[in-house]
Amino acid sequence: MTDGMLFTDLVEEIKDFVGLLSSTEQAFGPSTVVLKHGRAFKPSVDRTPWLKRGKPRDCFNNATAYAAVRDDVLYAEGYAVGPELVMPVQHAWLVDLNGRVIDPTWIDVDNHAYFGIAFDRRFLVEQLAENGGQAGILVNLHLIRRFLRDRHDIEQVILDGSATMSASF
């Protein structure tokens, strides 16, 4: 199997899993948002010299710490899967200016696939302020209910798998 086929298969695995989760949401929820508006992201082949891995199992804080202060990355949230994972998991990562994943939590991501939404720094910082500094956007149901009340609210900030305050990423 080629790397392209492996990536495509992993993305389909994520989409199938998120579709199953979405079908259980009684109202508009995070899985539905990711399924409708998310996009696939590939890991960067280049190693990032400024990146220092964060704590294991703390992906939302690890990604937020960089995305809140750097202009060259976006914060992304959604689902990811790799060879060592039994099923896709909710995850947060960074996206570089070329649309590639920089993962501040997981070490070896060459054969991983990511599917989610990238948020610009201004949007991320605003949501952090709204949420008392707690990291995580789509995993925070209170935040979603307060800010992204329905499909129309989220569609105002998401364009091609990226979210910005002005929807003009």
C-alpha positions in Angstrom: 0.0 0.0 0.0 1.4 3.4 -0.9 1.6 6.3 1.6 -1.1 8.1 -0.3 -3.5 5.1 -0.1 -2.7 4.7 3.6 -3.4 8.4 4.3 -6.7 8.2 2.3 -7.7 5.0 4.1 -7.0 6.6 7.5 -9.0 9.7 6.6 -11.9 7.6 5.6 -11.6 5.7 8.9 -11.8 9.0 10.7 -14.8 10.2 8.7 -16.7 7.0 9.3 -16.0 7.2 13.0 -17.0 10.8 13.2 -20.1 10.1 11.2 -21.1 7.4 13.7 -20.6 9.9 16.6 -22.5 12.6 14.7 -25.5 10.2 14.3 -25.8 10.0 18.1 -25.8 13.8 18.7 -29.4 14.9 19.5 -28.7 18.4 18.3 -25.9 20.2 16.4 -22.7 19.1 18.2 -18.9 18.9 17.8 -18.9 15.7 15.7 -21.4 17.1 13.3 -19.4 20.3 13.0 -16.2 18.4 12.2 -17.9 16.0 9.8 -19.6 18.9 7.9 -16.8 21.5 7.9 -13.6 19.6 8.6 -10.8 18.7 6.2 -7.9 16.3 6.1 -4.5 17.4 7.2 -1.2 15.5 6.6 1.7 15.6 8.9 4.7 17.9 8.0 7.7 16.0 6.6 10.0 18.7 8.0 10.9 18.7 11.6 10.2 22.0 13.3 13.3 23.3 15.2 11.3 25.5 17.6 8.9 22.8 18.7 9.4 21.2 22.1 6.9 18.3 22.8 4.4 19.0 25.4 2.9 16.6 28.0 1.4 13.4 26.8 -2.4 13.4 26.8 -2.5 17.2 27.0 -2.9 18.0 23.3 -5.4 20.9 23.7 -3.0 22.8 26.1 0.1 21.8 24.1 -1.3 23.1 20.8 -2.9 26.2 22.4 0.5 27.2 24.0 2.0 27.7 20.6 -1.0 28.8 18.6 -1.8 31.6 21.0 1.6 33.3 20.5 2.9 32.4 17.0 1.8 33.9 13.7 3.1 31.0 11.6 0.7 28.3 12.9 -3.0 27.8 13.4 -4.7 25.8 16.2 -6.6 22.8 14.8 -9.0 20.5 16.5 -10.8 17.4 15.4 -9.8 13.7 15.2 -6.6 11.9 14.5 -5.6 8.3 13.9 -2.4 6.4 13.4 -1.1 2.8 13.4 -0.8 2.5 17.1 -4.3 3.7 17.8 -7.3 1.4 17.9 -9.7 4.1 16.7 -9.6 7.8 15.9 -9.4 10.0 19.0 -10.3 13.7 19.6 -7.1 15.6 19.3 -5.6 19.1 18.9 -2.6 20.0 16.8 -1.0 22.9 14.9 -1.2 23.6 11.2 1.7 25.4 9.4 1.4 28.0 6.6 1.4 25.1 4.1 -1.5 23.4 5.7 0.6 20.6 7.2 0.3 19.2 10.7 2.9 20.1 13.4 1.9 17.9 16.4 3.2 19.3 19.7 2.1 16.2 21.6 2.7 13.0 19.6 6.3 12.1 18.6 6.2 9.9 15.5 3.3 11.1 13.3 4.5 10.1 9.8 1.8 7.5 9.2 -1.0 9.5 10.9 -4.0 11.3 9.5 -5.8 14.3 10.9 -9.3 15.5 10.2 -10.6 18.7 11.7 -10.9 22.5 11.7 -8.1 25.0 11.9 -8.8 28.2 14.0 -6.8 31.4 13.6 -5.0 33.0 16.6 -7.6 35.8 17.1 -10.4 33.3 17.2 -8.5 31.0 19.5 -7.6 33.8 21.9 -11.2 35.1 22.0 -12.5 31.6 22.8 -9.8 31.2 25.6 -11.0 34.5 27.1 -14.6 33.4 26.8 -13.8 30.1 28.5 -11.6 31.3 31.4 -8.3 30.2 29.7 -9.4 26.6 29.4 -8.0 25.0 26.2 -10.3 23.3 23.7 -13.0 24.7 21.4 -14.9 21.8 19.9 -14.5 19.6 23.0 -16.1 22.2 25.2 -19.9 21.8 24.9 -20.6 24.9 27.1 -18.5 27.0 24.7 -20.2 25.5 21.7 -23.6 26.2 23.1 -22.7 29.7 24.1 -20.9 30.8 21.0 -21.7 28.4 18.2 -25.4 28.0 19.0 -26.3 26.5 15.6 -25.1 25.7 12.1 -25.4 29.3 11.0 -23.0 30.5 13.7 -20.3 28.0 12.9 -20.7 28.6 9.1 -20.0 32.2 9.7 -16.5 31.4 11.0 -15.5 28.4 9.0 -14.2 28.5 5.5 -12.6 25.4 3.8 -11.8 23.7 7.1 -10.4 26.8 8.7 -12.1 29.2 11.1 -11.4 32.9 11.5 -13.2 35.8 13.0 -13.8 37.3 9.6 -14.3 34.0 7.7 -11.6 35.2 5.2 -8.7 33.0 6.0 
